[in-house]
Amino acid sequence: MAQLKNEAAYRAALKRIDELLPLTGDEVPDDDPNMLEMDMLCDMVEEYEDIHYPIGKPELADVIKLRMFERNLTQSAVAKLLGISPSRMSELMHGKLEPSYRLSRDLCIKLNIEPSVVLNV
């Protein structure tokens, strides 16, 4: 498959995708020329972004902070929810505490955090 060689080609592909978006949709058949071009450009952009703009794995503390924000919880409220002391919660938030099996399970269940984030895999 063709590749986007530089930032200018990447920007041009993004611009063309924006132009094609109104011409594609659920009702358009998969063999429509605009749909085919859009699929090809999207694949090329995705490949370019994977190389030049990789998204790293989220840190556990950052995901906990996000859940705290979403649920309007304080760090002490989360500590209470998880059944740990505020000092242990602080250690967890600063990366000084590896969660135990029980704490890992509770983070997944009570805060709806993906196991891959909790286990850092």
N, CA, C and O atoms as a MOPAC input file, in Angstrom:
PM7 MOZYME 1SCF
protein

 N      0.83900 1    -1.17400 1     0.00000 1
 C      0.00000 1     0.00000 1     0.00000 1
 C      0.88500 1     1.23800 1     0.00000 1
 O      1.99100 1     1.22500 1     0.53900 1
 N      0.39500 1     2.28500 1    -0.59800 1
 C      1.12300 1     3.55700 1    -0.63000 1
 C      1.23100 1     4.11700 1     0.78800 1
 O      0.40700 1     3.82900 1     1.65600 1
 N      2.26100 1     4.91600 1     0.99200 1
 C      2.48200 1     5.51900 1     2.30600 1
 C      2.55100 1     7.02900 1     2.17100 1
 O      2.93100 1     7.55800 1     1.12700 1
 N      2.18500 1     7.70100 1     3.22300 1
 C      2.35500 1     9.14800 1     3.28500 1
 C      3.80300 1     9.39500 1     3.67600 1
 O      4.26700 1     8.92200 1     4.71400 1
 N      4.50500 1    10.13400 1     2.84400 1
 C      5.96200 1    10.28500 1     3.02500 1
 C      6.35000 1    11.42200 1     3.95900 1
 O      7.43400 1    11.39700 1     4.54300 1
 N      5.48200 1    12.41600 1     4.10800 1
 C      5.86100 1    13.57100 1     4.92300 1
 C      4.61300 1    14.25400 1     5.49100 1
 O      3.48000 1    13.85800 1     5.21600 1
 N      4.86000 1    15.27900 1     6.28000 1
 C      3.77800 1    15.99900 1     6.95600 1
 C      2.84800 1    16.69000 1     5.95600 1
 O      1.63900 1    16.75400 1     6.17800 1
 N      3.40000 1    17.20200 1     4.86400 1
 C      2.56300 1    17.86200 1     3.85200 1
 C      1.57500 1    16.87600 1     3.23000 1
 O      0.40900 1    17.21000 1     3.02400 1
 N      2.03800 1    15.67000 1     2.93200 1
 C      1.15700 1    14.64000 1     2.37000 1
 C      0.10500 1    14.22900 1     3.40500 1
 O     -1.05300 1    13.99000 1     3.06200 1
 N      0.51200 1    14.15000 1     4.65000 1
 C     -0.41700 1    13.81800 1     5.73700 1
 C     -1.52100 1    14.86400 1     5.84100 1
 O     -2.70100 1    14.52400 1     5.93100 1
 N     -1.13600 1    16.13400 1     5.82900 1
 C     -2.11600 1    17.23300 1     5.91900 1
 C     -3.06000 1    17.22300 1     4.71000 1
 O     -4.26100 1    17.45100 1     4.85000 1
 N     -2.51000 1    16.95800 1     3.53700 1
 C     -3.33500 1    16.90000 1     2.32500 1
 C     -4.34100 1    15.74700 1     2.41800 1
 O     -5.49000 1    15.88900 1     2.00000 1
 N     -3.91200 1    14.61700 1     2.96300 1
 C     -4.80800 1    13.47200 1     3.11300 1
 C     -5.92900 1    13.79700 1     4.10400 1
 O     -7.08300 1    13.43200 1     3.88000 1
 N     -5.59000 1    14.47900 1     5.19400 1
 C     -6.61800 1    14.87900 1     6.15800 1
 C     -7.62900 1    15.83200 1     5.52100 1
 O     -8.83300 1    15.72600 1     5.75400 1
 N     -7.12700 1    16.75300 1     4.72300 1
 C     -8.00800 1    17.70700 1     4.03900 1
 C     -8.95200 1    16.96800 1     3.08300 1
 O    -10.14700 1    17.26100 1     3.02500 1
 N     -8.40200 1    16.01100 1     2.33900 1
 C     -9.22600 1    15.25800 1     1.39000 1
 C    -10.26900 1    14.40800 1     2.12800 1
 O    -11.39800 1    14.27100 1     1.65700 1
 N     -9.90500 1    13.84700 1     3.26100 1
 C    -10.87300 1    13.08600 1     4.06400 1
 C    -12.02400 1    13.99500 1     4.48000 1
 O    -13.18700 1    13.59600 1     4.41400 1
 N    -11.70300 1    15.22100 1     4.91200 1
 C    -12.75300 1    16.17900 1     5.27400 1
 C    -13.68300 1    16.46800 1     4.09800 1
 O    -14.89000 1    16.62900 1     4.28100 1
 N    -13.12200 1    16.53300 1     2.89600 1
 C    -13.93300 1    16.76800 1     1.69900 1
 C    -14.82200 1    15.57000 1     1.37700 1
 O    -15.94400 1    15.73000 1     0.89800 1
 N    -14.31000 1    14.36800 1     1.64300 1
 C    -15.04800 1    13.15200 1     1.31500 1
 C    -16.12900 1    12.79500 1     2.33400 1
 O    -17.09800 1    12.11800 1     1.99000 1
 N    -15.97800 1    13.23700 1     3.56500 1
 C    -16.92300 1    12.86300 1     4.61900 1
 C    -18.38200 1    13.11700 1     4.24600 1
 O    -19.21100 1    12.22900 1     4.44500 1
 N    -18.73100 1    14.28400 1     3.71600 1
 C    -20.14300 1    14.49700 1     3.37000 1
 C    -20.63200 1    13.59800 1     2.22600 1
 O    -21.83700 1    13.41100 1     2.05600 1
 N    -19.71100 1    13.04900 1     1.45300 1
 C    -20.08000 1    12.22900 1     0.29800 1
 C    -20.20400 1    10.74800 1     0.63300 1
 O    -20.57200 1     9.94200 1    -0.22200 1
 N    -19.89700 1    10.39400 1     1.87000 1
 C    -19.95100 1     8.98500 1     2.28900 1
 C    -20.89700 1     8.85600 1     3.46400 1
 O    -21.24500 1     9.84600 1     4.10600 1
 N    -21.29800 1     7.67000 1     3.73400 1
 C    -22.19800 1     7.43100 1     4.86300 1
 C    -22.73400 1     6.02900 1     4.81800 1
 O    -22.26500 1     5.19900 1     4.03900 1
 N    -23.71900 1     5.75900 1     5.65400 1
 C    -24.28800 1     4.41800 1     5.75700 1
 C    -24.98600 1     3.96500 1     4.47900 1
 O    -24.99000 1     2.77800 1     4.15500 1
 N    -25.57700 1     4.91400 1     3.75400 1
 C    -26.34000 1     4.54700 1     2.56300 1
 C    -25.46100 1     4.33800 1     1.33000 1
 O    -25.91200 1     3.76900 1     0.33600 1
 N    -24.22400 1     4.79100 1     1.39000 1
 C    -23.32800 1     4.70400 1     0.23100 1
 C    -22.75400 1     3.29000 1     0.15100 1
 O    -22.25300 1     2.77500 1     1.15000 1
 N    -22.81900 1     2.65400 1    -1.02000 1
 C    -22.27200 1     1.29300 1    -1.14500 1
 C    -20.75300 1     1.27500 1    -0.96500 1
 O    -20.06600 1     2.26200 1    -1.22900 1
 N    -20.25600 1     0.14000 1    -0.51500 1
 C    -18.82100 1    -0.00400 1    -0.25900 1
 C    -17.97500 1     0.13500 1    -1.51600 1
 O    -16.78900 1     0.45300 1    -1.42300 1
 N    -18.55000 1    -0.09400 1    -2.67800 1
 C    -17.77400 1     0.00400 1    -3.91800 1
 C    -17.87800 1     1.38200 1    -4.58000 1
 O    -17.41900 1     1.56700 1    -5.70700 1
 N    -18.47700 1     2.34000 1    -3.88400 1
 C    -18.54500 1     3.70600 1    -4.38400 1
 C    -17.12900 1     4.28400 1    -4.43200 1
 O    -16.36900 1     4.10400 1    -3.48100 1
 N    -16.75200 1     4.97900 1    -5.52400 1
 C    -15.38400 1     5.52200 1    -5.63300 1
 C    -14.98900 1     6.43200 1    -4.46900 1
 O    -13.84500 1     6.39500 1    -4.01700 1
 N    -15.92800 1     7.24800 1    -3.98200 1
 C    -15.60700 1     8.12400 1    -2.85000 1
 C    -15.33800 1     7.31000 1    -1.58400 1
 O    -14.44300 1     7.63200 1    -0.80300 1
 N    -16.12700 1     6.25300 1    -1.39600 1
 C    -15.94400 1     5.39300 1    -0.22300 1
 C    -14.60700 1     4.65500 1    -0.30800 1
 O    -13.89900 1     4.53500 1     0.69200 1
 N    -14.26800 1     4.17000 1    -1.47200 1
 C    -12.99000 1     3.47500 1    -1.66000 1
 C    -11.81400 1     4.40600 1    -1.39000 1
 O    -10.84800 1     4.02800 1    -0.72800 1
 N    -11.90800 1     5.62500 1    -1.91100 1
 C    -10.83700 1     6.59900 1    -1.68300 1
 C    -10.73400 1     6.93400 1    -0.19700 1
 O     -9.63400 1     7.02200 1     0.35000 1
 N    -11.87300 1     7.11700 1     0.44900 1
 C    -11.88800 1     7.43900 1     1.87400 1
 C    -11.24500 1     6.32200 1     2.69200 1
 O    -10.42500 1     6.59300 1     3.56900 1
 N    -11.60700 1     5.06900 1     2.41300 1
 C    -11.02000 1     3.93400 1     3.13200 1
 C     -9.50600 1     3.89200 1     2.96100 1
 O     -8.76800 1     3.67100 1     3.92100 1
 N     -9.05300 1     4.10700 1     1.73100 1
 C     -7.62400 1     4.06400 1     1.45500 1
 C     -6.89600 1     5.19900 1     2.19200 1
 O     -5.85000 1     4.98200 1     2.80400 1
 N     -7.45700 1     6.39600 1     2.12400 1
 C     -6.82400 1     7.53300 1     2.80300 1
 C     -6.81600 1     7.34500 1     4.32300 1
 O     -5.83600 1     7.67800 1     4.98900 1
 N     -7.90200 1     6.81400 1     4.86000 1
 C     -7.96700 1     6.59000 1     6.31300 1
 C     -6.89700 1     5.58800 1     6.75400 1
 O     -6.25800 1     5.77000 1     7.79100 1
 N     -6.70900 1     4.53800 1     5.96800 1
 C     -5.66400 1     3.55700 1     6.29000 1
 C     -4.28000 1     4.19700 1     6.24500 1
 O     -3.44300 1     3.93300 1     7.10900 1
 N     -4.04000 1     5.03300 1     5.24200 1
 C     -2.74400 1     5.68700 1     5.11100 1
 C     -2.50100 1     6.66500 1     6.26200 1
 O     -1.39600 1     6.73100 1     6.80200 1
 N     -3.52900 1     7.41800 1     6.63300 1
 C     -3.41100 1     8.37000 1     7.73800 1
 C     -3.17100 1     7.62900 1     9.05000 1
 O     -2.33900 1     8.04100 1     9.85800 1
 N     -3.89600 1     6.54300 1     9.26000 1
 C     -3.71600 1     5.76000 1    10.48400 1
 C     -2.28200 1     5.23400 1    10.59400 1
 O     -1.67500 1     5.29600 1    11.66300 1
 N     -1.75400 1     4.72500 1     9.50400 1
 C     -0.38300 1     4.21000 1     9.50700 1
 C      0.61900 1     5.33300 1     9.79900 1
 O      1.55900 1     5.14400 1    10.57100 1
 N      0.41700 1     6.49100 1     9.18500 1
 C      1.30800 1     7.63600 1     9.41100 1
 C      1.23900 1     8.07500 1    10.87800 1
 O      2.26900 1     8.34400 1    11.49600 1
 N      0.02900 1     8.14600 1    11.43200 1
 C     -0.12800 1     8.58800 1    12.81800 1
 C      0.47000 1     7.58500 1    13.80600 1
 O      1.02000 1     7.98000 1    14.83400 1
 N      0.36600 1     6.30400 1    13.50300 1
 C      0.96700 1     5.29600 1    14.38400 1
 C      2.47600 1     5.49300 1    14.49600 1
 O      3.06400 1     5.25600 1    15.55100 1
 N      3.09600 1     5.92700 1    13.40600 1
 C      4.54800 1     6.12900 1    13.39200 1
 C      4.93000 1     7.48800 1    13.98000 1
 O      5.83300 1     7.57600 1    14.81100 1
 N      4.24200 1     8.54100 1    13.54700 1
 C      4.66100 1     9.90500 1    13.88400 1
 C      3.93400 1    10.52300 1    15.08200 1
 O      4.42700 1    11.48200 1    15.67500 1
 N      2.78600 1     9.99100 1    15.43600 1
 C      2.01700 1    10.51000 1    16.56400 1
 C      1.50200 1     9.35600 1    17.43300 1
 O      0.29500 1     9.22300 1    17.63300 1
 N      2.40800 1     8.52900 1    17.94400 1
 C      1.94500 1     7.37500 1    18.72400 1
 C      1.27800 1     7.82500 1    20.02400 1
 O      1.66800 1     8.81900 1    20.63700 1
 N      0.27900 1     7.07400 1    20.41400 1
 C     -0.40200 1     7.33700 1    21.67400 1
 C      0.07200 1     6.28800 1    22.66800 1
 O     -0.12900 1     5.09000 1    22.46900 1
 N      0.69400 1     6.74700 1    23.72600 1
 C      1.21500 1     5.83900 1    24.73400 1
 C      0.11500 1     5.28400 1    25.62400 1
 O     -1.03000 1     5.73500 1    25.58700 1
 N      0.48700 1     4.31100 1    26.41000 1
 C     -0.45600 1     3.73800 1    27.36600 1
 C     -0.71700 1     4.75700 1    28.47200 1
 O      0.20100 1     5.45700 1    28.89800 1
 N     -1.95600 1     4.84300 1    28.93500 1
 C     -2.23100 1     5.77400 1    30.02900 1
 C     -1.64200 1     5.26400 1    31.34100 1
 O     -1.60100 1     4.05900 1    31.59000 1
 N     -1.19900 1     6.17600 1    32.15400 1
 C     -0.70700 1     5.83100 1    33.48500 1
 C     -1.90500 1     5.60900 1    34.40600 1
 O     -2.93000 1     6.27600 1    34.27300 1
 N     -1.76800 1     4.68000 1    35.32600 1
 C     -2.85400 1     4.35500 1    36.24300 1
 C     -3.32100 1     5.59300 1    37.00100 1
 O     -4.52500 1     5.82500 1    37.12000 1
 N     -2.39700 1     6.38200 1    37.50900 1
 C     -2.77100 1     7.58000 1    38.27100 1
 C     -3.59400 1     8.54400 1    37.41700 1
 O     -4.53200 1     9.16700 1    37.91400 1
 N     -3.24800 1     8.66600 1    36.14000 1
 C     -3.99800 1     9.56500 1    35.25800 1
 C     -5.42100 1     9.07100 1    35.03600 1
 O     -6.35500 1     9.87100 1    34.97200 1
 N     -5.58800 1     7.76500 1    34.91900 1
 C     -6.93000 1     7.20400 1    34.73700 1
 C     -7.74500 1     7.36200 1    36.01600 1
 O     -8.94200 1     7.64300 1    35.96200 1
 N     -7.09700 1     7.18200 1    37.16900 1
 C     -7.79700 1     7.39400 1    38.44500 1
 C     -8.23900 1     8.84800 1    38.55100 1
 O     -9.36500 1     9.12800 1    38.96200 1
 N     -7.35400 1     9.77500 1    38.18100 1
 C     -7.71400 1    11.20500 1    38.22500 1
 C     -8.90000 1    11.48900 1    37.30500 1
 O     -9.78600 1    12.27000 1    37.65400 1
 N     -8.91800 1    10.86400 1    36.14400 1
 C    -10.03800 1    11.04000 1    35.22200 1
 C    -11.33400 1    10.54300 1    35.85300 1
 O    -12.35900 1    11.22000 1    35.77900 1
 N    -11.29500 1     9.36500 1    36.47200 1
 C    -12.49400 1     8.82300 1    37.12500 1
 C    -12.92700 1     9.72600 1    38.28200 1
 O    -14.12100 1     9.92400 1    38.50900 1
 N    -11.95500 1    10.26800 1    39.00700 1
 C    -12.28600 1    11.18800 1    40.09500 1
 C    -13.00900 1    12.41600 1    39.54900 1
 O    -14.00000 1    12.86700 1    40.12300 1
 N    -12.50900 1    12.95200 1    38.43900 1
 C    -13.13800 1    14.11700 1    37.81500 1
 C    -14.54200 1    13.77100 1    37.32400 1
 O    -15.49200 1    14.51600 1    37.56400 1
 N    -14.66800 1    12.63200 1    36.63200 1
 C    -15.96200 1    12.22600 1    36.07500 1
 C    -17.02400 1    12.04200 1    37.15700 1
 O    -18.19900 1    12.34500 1    36.94700 1
 N    -16.59800 1    11.54500 1    38.30700 1
 C    -17.55200 1    11.24400 1    39.38100 1
 C    -17.54900 1    12.29300 1    40.49100 1
 O    -18.24000 1    12.15500 1    41.50000 1
 N    -16.75500 1    13.34300 1    40.27900 1
 C    -16.65800 1    14.42600 1    41.25500 1
 C    -16.27400 1    13.89400 1    42.64000 1
 O    -16.91500 1    14.21100 1    43.64200 1
 N    -15.21400 1    13.07800 1    42.67300 1
 C    -14.72700 1    12.48000 1    43.90700 1
 C    -13.39100 1    13.08300 1    44.31000 1
 O    -12.59600 1    13.49000 1    43.46200 1
 N    -13.15900 1    13.13300 1    45.59700 1
 C    -11.84500 1    13.54700 1    46.10200 1
 C    -10.96600 1    12.31200 1    46.24100 1
 O    -11.43800 1    11.17800 1    46.17400 1
 N     -9.68900 1    12.56000 1    46.43500 1
 C     -8.75700 1    11.44300 1    46.61400 1
 C     -9.11700 1    10.64400 1    47.86900 1
 O     -9.02300 1     9.41700 1    47.87700 1
 N     -9.53500 1    11.35600 1    48.93900 1
 C     -9.92000 1    10.62000 1    50.14900 1
 C    -11.19300 1     9.81400 1    49.95900 1
 O    -11.33900 1     8.74300 1    50.54800 1
 N    -12.11600 1    10.31200 1    49.14600 1
 C    -13.33600 1     9.55600 1    48.86000 1
 C    -13.01300 1     8.28700 1    48.07500 1
 O    -13.62300 1     7.24200 1    48.29900 1
 N    -12.06900 1     8.37900 1    47.16900 1
 C    -11.66300 1     7.19500 1    46.39200 1
 C    -10.96100 1     6.20000 1    47.31300 1
 O    -11.18300 1     4.99300 1    47.21500 1
 N    -10.11500 1     6.70800 1    48.20500 1
 C     -9.43000 1     5.83200 1    49.16500 1
 C    -10.46800 1     5.06000 1    49.99300 1
 O    -10.32900 1     3.85600 1    50.20800 1
 N    -11.49400 1     5.75700 1    50.44700 1
 C    -12.55100 1     5.11000 1    51.23100 1
 C    -13.29600 1     4.08000 1    50.38700 1
 O    -13.58000 1     2.97700 1    50.85500 1
 N    -13.61200 1     4.43800 1    49.14800 1
 C    -14.30300 1     3.52400 1    48.23700 1
 C    -13.49700 1     2.24400 1    48.01100 1
 O    -14.05600 1     1.15000 1    47.92100 1
 N    -12.16700 1     2.40200 1    47.92200 1
 C    -11.29100 1     1.25800 1    47.67800 1
 C    -10.88300 1     0.52000 1    48.95100 1
 O    -10.27900 1    -0.55100 1    48.89300 1
 N    -11.22000 1     1.10400 1    50.09900 1
 C    -10.87900 1     0.45200 1    51.36900 1
 C     -9.40700 1     0.54800 1    51.71800 1
 O     -8.85700 1    -0.36300 1    52.33600 1
 N     -8.76100 1     1.63900 1    51.33200 1
 C     -7.35400 1     1.84300 1    51.68200 1
 C     -7.21800 1     3.18600 1    52.39900 1
 O     -8.10900 1     4.03400 1    52.33400 1
 N     -6.09800 1     3.35900 1    53.07600 1
 C     -5.87500 1     4.59800 1    53.81300 1
 C     -5.53900 1     5.72700 1    52.83900 1
 O     -5.07800 1     5.47600 1    51.72600 1
 N     -5.77200 1     6.96600 1    53.26300 1
 C     -5.41000 1     8.10600 1    52.40200 1
 C     -3.91900 1     8.13300 1    52.05600 1
 O     -3.54200 1     8.55700 1    50.96400 1
 N     -3.07000 1     7.67900 1    52.98700 1
 C     -1.63300 1     7.67400 1    52.68900 1
 C     -1.30500 1     6.62900 1    51.61300 1
 O     -0.46300 1     6.87600 1    50.74900 1
 N     -1.96200 1     5.47000 1    51.66400 1
 C     -1.75700 1     4.44600 1    50.61600 1
 C     -2.28100 1     4.96400 1    49.27600 1
 O     -1.69000 1     4.70200 1    48.22900 1
 N     -3.37800 1     5.69000 1    49.31500 1
 C     -3.93800 1     6.26800 1    48.09500 1
 C     -2.94800 1     7.25800 1    47.49700 1
 O     -2.75200 1     7.29000 1    46.28200 1
 N     -2.33600 1     8.05200 1    48.33500 1
 C     -1.33300 1     9.00900 1    47.86700 1
 C     -0.14800 1     8.28600 1    47.23500 1
 O      0.35700 1     8.70500 1    46.19300 1
 N      0.29100 1     7.20500 1    47.86300 1
 C      1.38600 1     6.41200 1    47.30000 1
 C      1.00100 1     5.83800 1    45.93500 1
 O      1.81900 1     5.81800 1    45.01500 1
 N     -0.22500 1     5.37900 1    45.80600 1
 C     -0.71600 1     4.84800 1    44.53600 1
 C     -0.72100 1     5.94100 1    43.46300 1
 O     -0.31500 1     5.70700 1    42.32500 1
 N     -1.18000 1     7.12700 1    43.83700 1
 C     -1.27600 1     8.23200 1    42.88000 1
 C      0.09400 1     8.75000 1    42.44500 1
 O      0.22700 1     9.33400 1    41.36900 1
 N      1.10600 1     8.53800 1    43.27700 1
 C      2.45900 1     9.00000 1    42.93400 1
 C      3.34700 1     7.88000 1    42.38800 1
 O      4.54800 1     8.07200 1    42.20300 1
 N      2.75800 1     6.72000 1    42.13300 1
 C      3.50900 1     5.62100 1    41.54300 1
 C      4.43700 1     4.90500 1    42.50000 1
 O      5.32500 1     4.17100 1    42.06900 1
 N      4.24400 1     5.10900 1    43.80500 1
 C      5.11400 1     4.46900 1    44.79600 1
 C      4.52500 1     3.16900 1    45.33000 1
 O      5.17200 1     2.46400 1    46.10500 1
 N      3.28300 1     2.84700 1    44.91200 1
 C      2.61100 1     1.64500 1    45.38700 1
 C      2.11000 1     0.84800 1    44.19900 1
 O      1.35700 1     1.35600 1    43.36800 1
 N      2.53300 1    -0.40500 1    44.12700 1
 C      1.99100 1    -1.32900 1    43.12600 1
 C      0.71600 1    -1.91300 1    43.71200 1
 O      0.74000 1    -2.42400 1    44.83200 1
 N     -0.39200 1    -1.85300 1    42.99400 1
 C     -1.63000 1    -2.37600 1    43.57700 1
 C     -1.57800 1    -3.88400 1    43.78300 1
 O     -1.08600 1    -4.63100 1    42.93700 1
 N     -2.09600 1    -4.30600 1    44.92100 1
 C     -2.21500 1    -5.74300 1    45.21100 1
 C     -3.30000 1    -6.32300 1    44.31000 1
 O     -3.96800 1    -5.60000 1    43.57200 1
 N     -3.46000 1    -7.63600 1    44.38500 1
 C     -4.50600 1    -8.28700 1    43.59100 1
 C     -5.87800 1    -7.72800 1    43.95500 1
 O     -6.67300 1    -7.39700 1    43.07600 1
 N     -6.15100 1    -7.62400 1    45.25100 1
 C     -7.44900 1    -7.12400 1    45.70900 1
 C     -7.66700 1    -5.67800 1    45.25100 1
 O     -8.74000 1    -5.33100 1    44.75600 1
 N     -6.65400 1    -4.85000 1    45.42000 1
 C     -6.77200 1    -3.44800 1    45.02100 1
 C     -6.93100 1    -3.33300 1    43.50400 1
 O     -7.69900 1    -2.50500 1    43.01500 1
 N     -6.20700 1    -4.16200 1    42.77400 1
 C     -6.34800 1    -4.16500 1    41.31000 1
 C     -7.77300 1    -4.51200 1    40.90800 1
 O     -8.36300 1    -3.86100 1    40.04600 1
 N     -8.31100 1    -5.52800 1    41.53400 1
 C     -9.69100 1    -5.94100 1    41.24300 1
 C    -10.66200 1    -4.81700 1    41.57800 1
 O    -11.57800 1    -4.53900 1    40.80400 1
 N    -10.47300 1    -4.17300 1    42.71800 1
 C    -11.36500 1    -3.08700 1    43.12600 1
 C    -11.25800 1    -1.87800 1    42.18700 1
 O    -12.26200 1    -1.22800 1    41.89600 1
 N    -10.05100 1    -1.58100 1    41.71900 1
 C     -9.89400 1    -0.48100 1    40.75900 1
 C    -10.67500 1    -0.77500 1    39.47400 1
 O    -11.30400 1     0.11100 1    38.89700 1
 N    -10.62100 1    -2.01600 1    39.05000 1
 C    -11.34800 1    -2.41400 1    37.83400 1
 C    -12.85400 1    -2.33600 1    38.04100 1
 O    -13.57800 1    -1.79600 1    37.20500 1
 N    -13.31000 1    -2.87200 1    39.14600 1
 C    -14.75400 1    -2.96900 1    39.38300 1
 C    -15.34600 1    -1.63900 1    39.85300 1
 O    -16.33300 1    -1.16300 1    39.29300 1
 N    -14.75000 1    -1.05000 1    40.87000 1
 C    -15.35100 1     0.13600 1    41.49200 1
 C    -15.11400 1     1.42000 1    40.71800 1
 O    -15.92500 1     2.34400 1    40.78700 1
 N    -14.00200 1     1.49200 1    39.97600 1
 C    -13.73100 1     2.71000 1    39.20400 1
 C    -13.82700 1     2.47800 1    37.69800 1
 O    -13.58500 1     3.38600 1    36.90400 1
 N    -14.18200 1     1.25100 1    37.31700 1
 C    -14.34500 1     0.91300 1    35.89100 1
 C    -13.07800 1     1.22900 1    35.09100 1
 O    -13.13000 1     1.88700 1    34.05200 1
 N    -11.95400 1     0.75200 1    35.59400 1
 C    -10.67000 1     0.93500 1    34.92200 1
 C    -10.29100 1    -0.39400 1    34.27900 1
 O    -10.36700 1    -1.44500 1    34.91600 1
 N     -9.88900 1    -0.34000 1    33.03200 1
 C     -9.52500 1    -1.55200 1    32.28700 1
 C     -8.39000 1    -2.29900 1    33.00200 1
 O     -7.44600 1    -1.66900 1    33.47900 1
 N     -8.47300 1    -3.62600 1    33.08100 1
 C     -7.40600 1    -4.40300 1    33.72100 1
 C     -6.03500 1    -4.16400 1    33.08600 1
 O     -5.02600 1    -4.17800 1    33.79100 1
 N     -5.97900 1    -3.94800 1    31.77800 1
 C     -4.67400 1    -3.72300 1    31.12100 1
 C     -4.00900 1    -2.45400 1    31.64300 1
 O     -2.78100 1    -2.37900 1    31.68400 1
 N     -4.79800 1    -1.45400 1    32.04300 1
 C     -4.22800 1    -0.22900 1    32.60600 1
 C     -3.74300 1    -0.49000 1    34.02300 1
 O     -2.64700 1    -0.07400 1    34.40100 1
 N     -4.56200 1    -1.17800 1    34.79900 1
 C     -4.19200 1    -1.46700 1    36.19300 1
 C     -2.94400 1    -2.32900 1    36.25100 1
 O     -2.06500 1    -2.10300 1    37.08300 1
 N     -2.86200 1    -3.32300 1    35.36200 1
 C     -1.73000 1    -4.24700 1    35.36300 1
 C     -0.55200 1    -3.75100 1    34.53000 1
 O      0.50700 1    -4.37800 1    34.49900 1
 N     -0.74700 1    -2.62000 1    33.85600 1
 C      0.30400 1    -2.00700 1    33.02900 1
 C      0.81000 1    -2.95800 1    31.95100 1
 O      2.01600 1    -3.12700 1    31.77400 1
 N     -0.12400 1    -3.57500 1    31.23500 1
 C      0.24900 1    -4.47600 1    30.13700 1
 C     -0.29700 1    -3.96400 1    28.82100 1
 O     -0.08800 1    -4.58700 1    27.78000 1

